[in-house]
Amino acid sequence: MIFFLMAMRKLKKYKPTKFKARTSYYDKEAADYAVNFIQCLCHTKGTWAGKPFELIDWQEQIVRDLFGIQCH
């Protein structure tokens, strides 16, 4: 049960990584699109088969850093 509650945690406040280039910027719309896309996918095998992916906070942080930080 504890694992289930941990999996339901969401990233409350996103702060872009401090390691981004000075000329880059954060595109919230692009980051939201990537997070929503991943969470629309479903597991295909095992106990979680048919259930959607639910990103926990550290996973969402990584996805937002990868897809939300854009270069000029």
C-alpha positions as CSV (number, residue, x, y, z in Angstrom):
1,M,0.0,0.0,0.0
2,I,2.9,2.4,0.7
3,F,4.3,1.9,-2.8
4,F,0.8,2.7,-4.3
5,L,0.7,6.0,-2.3
6,M,4.2,6.9,-3.4
7,A,3.3,6.2,-7.0
8,M,0.4,8.6,-6.8
9,R,2.7,11.5,-5.7
10,K,2.9,14.3,-8.3
11,L,5.5,17.0,-8.8
12,K,4.1,20.0,-6.9
13,K,6.3,22.7,-8.1
14,Y,8.7,22.4,-11.0
15,K,11.9,24.3,-11.1
16,P,14.0,24.0,-14.2
17,T,17.5,22.5,-13.8
18,K,20.2,25.0,-12.9
19,F,22.5,23.3,-15.5
20,K,20.8,24.7,-18.6
21,A,22.5,27.0,-21.0
22,R,22.2,30.7,-20.5
23,T,20.5,31.1,-23.8
24,S,17.9,28.4,-23.2
25,Y,14.4,28.9,-21.8
26,Y,11.7,26.8,-20.3
27,D,8.7,26.0,-22.6
28,K,5.9,24.9,-20.3
29,E,3.6,23.9,-23.1
30,A,6.2,21.5,-24.6
31,A,7.0,20.0,-21.2
32,D,3.2,19.5,-20.4
33,Y,2.8,17.8,-23.8
34,A,5.6,15.3,-23.1
35,V,4.3,14.5,-19.6
36,N,0.7,14.1,-20.8
37,F,1.9,11.9,-23.7
38,I,3.8,9.6,-21.4
39,Q,0.9,9.4,-19.0
40,C,-1.5,8.4,-21.9
41,L,0.6,5.3,-22.5
42,C,-0.3,2.0,-20.8
43,H,1.7,-0.9,-19.5
44,T,1.4,-3.9,-21.8
45,K,2.5,-6.9,-19.6
46,G,2.5,-8.1,-16.0
47,T,0.6,-6.9,-13.0
48,W,0.2,-3.3,-14.4
49,A,-1.0,-4.4,-17.8
50,G,-3.6,-2.0,-19.2
51,K,-2.9,0.6,-16.5
52,P,-1.5,4.0,-17.6
53,F,2.0,5.2,-16.7
54,E,2.0,7.5,-13.7
55,L,5.2,9.5,-13.4
56,I,6.4,10.1,-9.9
57,D,8.0,13.5,-9.1
58,W,11.6,12.7,-9.9
59,Q,10.6,11.1,-13.2
60,E,8.4,14.1,-14.2
61,Q,11.3,16.4,-13.3
62,I,13.6,14.6,-15.8
63,V,10.9,14.6,-18.5
64,R,10.3,18.3,-18.0
65,D,14.0,19.0,-18.1
66,L,14.5,17.0,-21.3
67,F,11.5,18.3,-23.3
68,G,10.7,21.6,-21.7
69,I,14.1,23.3,-21.9
70,Q,14.5,24.8,-25.4
71,C,17.4,26.5,-27.1
72,H,17.0,29.9,-28.9
